[in-house]
């Protein structure tokens, strides 16, 4: 069974940095678009950034210039480098990926979420 496993969340002061990582466990054939989303308390889940297998990226406007998404296709891992963190960045961050597992059709997968808390 394929799962997305995230790591790297935590508590940081405003202006600090964190780096999130996400990789699938299980047997997979290929991965398409990977991305990060976040959900703050009382708010809807929102897009942070996405990246294609070819390296094309998209960012939510509020994250441009502060967050950087990247991926290592050899390791099937996506990263989110977050710099200049603000208290309003506090949220649970979720990894998302379009995965074709071995012997199964393509499906959309979500990680369990990792908490990022930015103190003022």
PyMOL commands that set and color helices and strands:
alter all, ss='L'
color gray80, all
select helices_A, chain A and resi 61-63+87-89
alter helices_A, ss='H'
color red, helices_A
select strands_A, chain A and resi 3-7+10-13+18-25+28-39+46-51+57-59+67-72+77-82+91-101+106-110+114-119
alter strands_A, ss='S'
color yellow, strands_A
deselect
rebuild
show_as cartoon
